Amino acid sequence: FQAVRVSKIVIMVRNSLAAGGTEEEENQPSNFGVRHLQNLLIFFGLCVVFMLRVNLSVAIVAMMDRNSTNPDFPEYAWSERTKSLLLSSFFWGYCLTQVPGGQLSQRFGGKVMLLFSVGISAFLALFTPLSARLGDWQLTCALRFLQGFAQGVIYPSTHTLLAKWPPPAERGVLATLCFSGSQFGTIIMLGVSGTLAASSYGWPSIFYISGCCGVLWSFVWLIWGADSPSQSRLITRAERKYIEISLAVISKSENDASAAKLPTPWLSIFTSVPFWMLLFACCAYNWGYWTLMTQIPSYMKSVLGKDIKSNALLSALPYTANLLLGLGFCAVAQLLLSAQLLSTNASRKVFNTIGMWIPMAATIGLGFVNAAQADLAVVLLTLAVGTNSATFLGSFVNHIDLSPNFAGTLMGITNCAANVMSVIAPLVVGIVVTDTTNSQQWRVIFMIMASYYFTGNLLFITLGSTKLQPWNQPAKRQDDHERIKFQTAGEDKEHI
């Protein structure tokens, strides 16, 4: 009933625009608008974020072995235990700010939180070489913890922005393009780190380049970024109305501020079946993805005799496949959208199934390959990681479907739980795999991964939902769904 009333409102607004709007308002927004610019900026923002996240992972080889690159720079005699502490310290801080990040993004807006997150993380990256020189691994570990603490608000902020910019019909495609930035940044860092470390500027240049990119992006975002169409100085009136009518929201800017003050319905969220199904899907995804990315290189080397870590091409291959297939899934989704072959609900579940059950099949296959089939194992690994990107069109944007007003908070909760899984999964590998050359022990790990993929997606496609949840709006604001305000020629018009 509510949907019918909103549809009538949208029709009335469109008829009014056609009857009394200016020529600019009558035309459809251009194919490339400010909403696409915002998504492009977020894409590069996530690109920079992952450059800052993985820079230590690629630089630490040269930091611990000066002869492997440029011997003119300091070398640190860190043990493997110390190395593990350094690489994991980022995620200690990262997990702590997930849920608070959602609340802060809702209160202060996604723009300012994303700005501070990337800016602080980039600034700290510039001091990484100095921290290693002055405070050895202890100070470096503390700095990485602070970087993770700053980056914990990244995905909640991104979801807060995506709830206000892409129209629902474009949400899956534009969100996937945004999230592809993370893979693009990882590929860039893997691709240039060896050259930078071997250059006359040595391994410190890895941190300087990634840090400067983050600072530069922060300035661009400060100038062109916006929390919503109503707060953008670049957007045309036609595009703003197109977005706001599609979202069926109140277009006056002061309502953005009042929406930020809505009390978070914690009880309703944690008693919502669709939300729990989303959380299970996110946890299952992270368990499988991070097990693949952190443990498979060890499996390939110990069982199959193929060291993909020392091969730059093979190291970047899974990330490249994830990026390219993600863009390919975007194109397919756009075709299906144009042909109106799938509903939003069906689209989310179809792509999430591709992103979790194909990797499930690939990981089962990995458990049964032998040393003579090492190349097949690389293909299966690449297929598993690459097709994971389909979940960007599935569960990754389901937070916004359920509750645009609290999308950042929902993302903070699910990402916090999912990152706990990414910490537990390697620990399980350490318990089960006591002999890294034992293929039978690795097969158990693959079966555990497959069961997570299967169960997580099964719950999502059977009990998950894309319907707007009733707790998205407090009771006192339910009537706002029945009213759309807009301004034309300096005069407010209201249709109820």
KABELTA-V505823 format. One record per helix or strand of 2 or more residues. SS is the DSSP state (H for helix, E for strand). FROM is the first residue (numbers start at 0). LEN is the number of residues. If there is no record, write none. Layout:
SS_FROM_LEN / SS_FROM_LEN
This chain:
H_1_19 / H_22_4 / H_33_31 / H_65_3 / H_79_17 / H_97_11 / H_109_17 / H_127_24 / H_153_9 / H_167_31 / H_203_21 / H_228_3 / H_236_11 / H_253_7 / H_265_5 / H_272_30 / H_311_28 / H_343_23 / H_370_23 / H_394_8 / H_403_29 / H_438_25 / H_469_3 / H_474_8 / E_483_5 / E_490_5
